[in-house]
Amino acid sequence: MLKQVLYSSVANPDVTQRDVYEIIRASHNYNSKSGITGGLVYLDGYFFQLLEGLPREVDASMQRIQRDWRHHDIVIRREQRVVSPVFADDWMALRCEMHIPSKVFQEHRYEPGMPADQFSADDLFAFLVACFENELHPQMV
C-alpha cells in the first residue's frame, strides 16, 4: 500500500515564482529516485500539496518539507493509505492561478488558504484534484 499525505501551508512572503519552480525541479529529481508522485498548487501565498508513495519515502519527504524555509504553518489535512496514486505519472505536477480554470474556483468555493475550519480534507482534496483535472483525465478535455 502507498501513503498519501495532503497538506496546506503558508508561503513565506519572500517566495517568488522562481522559488516555486525550484521546488518542482528539486521534487522531480528527488521523487523520480524515491518513487513519490503528487501535485502542488500555489495560490494567493499558500501551498496545497498531495504526496503519494511508499510510507517511508513520503515520511522522509514530509520531514524535508517541514524544514523548508519557503513556507510555514504546515497543516496535515489528510494522511491515509491508498492502493493507487492519483498522480501516477507525475513526479510533482504544479498548478498556479493562471493554469486553473475559473470554474474550478467557483465550483469549490475557493478561499485563500482553504481554511481547515471551513473546508474539510475532502473539500481540499477535491479542489486540488480539480486543479489538475485535464492532466489527470485527458479524455475530459
NORBEL-V58766 format. One record per run of one state. SS is the DSSP state (H for helix, E for strand, - for the rest). FROM is the first residue (numbers start at 1). LEN is the number of residues. If there is no record, write none. Layout:
BEGIN
ss=SS from=FROM len=LEN
ss=SS from=FROM len=LEN
END
This chain:
BEGIN
ss=- from=1 len=1
ss=E from=2 len=10
ss=- from=12 len=5
ss=H from=17 len=18
ss=- from=35 len=2
ss=E from=37 len=7
ss=- from=44 len=2
ss=E from=46 len=8
ss=- from=54 len=1
ss=H from=55 len=13
ss=- from=68 len=3
ss=E from=71 len=12
ss=- from=83 len=10
ss=E from=93 len=4
ss=H from=97 len=3
ss=- from=100 len=2
ss=H from=102 len=6
ss=- from=108 len=13
ss=H from=121 len=11
ss=- from=132 len=1
ss=H from=133 len=4
ss=- from=137 len=1
ss=H from=138 len=3
ss=- from=141 len=1
END
